[in-house]
């Protein structure tokens, strides 16, 4: 889309650009990010509502209503009390959802302090996942489930790639470790992700588990009357 077209309907840009950070803190994190992206604040290029809908996983109608609510608070704060009950409930739901997104993200402050340039050392996929998961560069914070759906992978794979990115950027291992009993020998081993499918302590037991599964499958075929 040509830049003149993007600027249409954004007459409030100078007024919004003059606001303090404290003004935006009255919004939910999602609404603040929508306003900054749509109006091109902080030096970012302006985004269309369609682009924001794709980026934030919302409908265009949701983006539009979110922008309207945000402008009501930012431009005419004295009218906030005039918002309807549903608007207030939506703002509360947005704040609760954002608090949930912010929980369980180790080293989030350290990553934000690095700035977006530091992420250039990562591969494209790791960079995109880490920036979305931690809300870097004006992005809202995505959940692992949302990222898994967006990029067509498991949540465990998302977690592994994000943790690898954090290790590269900070030199610190943030992945939790979970103890499990080996399905073959009963010994204890650790995995880095709670959704890991690993069931054995090492290659030897893994081979034995596969051989046992093969023997069980062979017995099932021999006893199945439908198998000739």
KANOR-V186260 format. One record per backbone hydrogen bond with DSSP energy under -1.0 kcal/mol. CO is the residue of the C=O (numbers start at 1). NH is the residue of the N-H. E is the energy in kcal/mol with one decimal. If there is no record, write none. Layout:
BEGIN
CO;NH;E + CO;NH;E
END
This chain:
BEGIN
2;6;-1.7 + 3;7;-1.7 + 7;10;-1.5 + 10;13;-1.7 + 12;16;-2.7 + 13;17;-2.7 + 14;18;-1.1 + 16;19;-1.4 + 20;24;-1.1 + 21;25;-1.3 + 23;26;-1.2 + 24;27;-1.7 + 28;32;-2.5 + 29;33;-2.1 + 30;34;-2.3 + 31;35;-2.4 + 32;36;-2.4 + 33;37;-2.3 + 34;38;-2.9 + 35;39;-2.4 + 36;41;-2.1 + 37;47;-1.8 + 41;44;-1.7 + 48;52;-2.3 + 49;53;-2.3 + 50;54;-1.8 + 51;55;-2.3 + 52;56;-2.8 + 53;58;-1.9 + 59;63;-2.2 + 60;64;-2.6 + 61;65;-2.7 + 62;66;-2.3 + 63;67;-2.4 + 64;68;-2.1 + 65;69;-2.3 + 66;70;-2.2 + 67;71;-2.5 + 68;72;-1.9 + 69;73;-1.5 + 70;74;-2.6 + 71;75;-2.8 + 76;79;-2.2 + 77;80;-1.5 + 79;82;-1.7 + 80;83;-1.9 + 84;88;-1.9 + 85;89;-2.4 + 86;90;-2.4 + 87;91;-2.2 + 88;92;-2.1 + 89;93;-2.6 + 90;94;-2.5 + 91;95;-2.2 + 92;96;-2.4 + 93;97;-2.6 + 94;98;-2.2 + 95;99;-2.2 + 96;100;-2.0 + 97;101;-1.9 + 98;102;-1.8 + 105;108;-1.2 + 107;111;-2.2 + 108;112;-2.2 + 109;113;-2.1 + 116;119;-1.1 + 117;120;-1.7 + 118;121;-1.1 + 119;122;-1.6 + 123;127;-2.8 + 124;128;-2.2 + 125;129;-2.5 + 126;130;-2.7 + 127;131;-2.4 + 128;132;-1.9 + 129;133;-2.8 + 130;134;-2.4 + 131;136;-2.6 + 132;142;-2.4 + 143;147;-2.2 + 144;148;-2.6 + 145;149;-2.1 + 146;150;-2.4 + 147;151;-2.6 + 148;153;-1.9 + 154;158;-1.9 + 155;159;-2.5 + 156;160;-2.3 + 157;161;-2.3 + 158;162;-2.6 + 159;163;-2.5 + 160;164;-2.1 + 161;165;-2.1 + 162;166;-2.2 + 163;167;-2.2 + 164;168;-2.1 + 165;169;-2.2 + 166;170;-2.7 + 167;171;-2.2 + 178;191;-2.0 + 180;189;-2.5 + 187;182;-3.3 + 189;180;-3.1 + 191;178;-2.8 + 193;196;-1.5 + 199;183;-2.7 + 202;206;-2.3 + 203;207;-2.4 + 204;208;-1.9 + 205;209;-2.4 + 206;210;-1.9 + 207;211;-2.3 + 208;212;-2.4 + 209;213;-2.0 + 210;214;-2.2 + 211;215;-2.4 + 212;216;-2.3 + 213;217;-2.1 + 214;218;-2.2 + 215;219;-2.3 + 216;220;-2.1 + 217;221;-1.9 + 218;222;-1.9 + 219;223;-1.8 + 224;227;-1.7
END
